[in-house]
Amino acid sequence: MMKKFIERVGAMNCIMLLVVLSIIIVSEYLFLNGKKLDAIFIAFWAPTILGFMNYLKYKK
């Protein structure tokens, strides 16, 4: 199942999705520990990376 997903999406996109997921987790951790401004700053990275991935996908 995972192998088919990686073949369909691509290895680099899977890595980038894992990076985005880790960014979200770090942001939640910071938010729950009281560093709300840092968490908000880091949380904006995830949609930026996803937007950049879409840009590169449809640039062709």
Secondary structure as UniProt FT lines:
FT   HELIX           2..9
FT   HELIX           11..32
FT   TURN            33..34
FT   HELIX           36..43
FT   HELIX           45..58
//
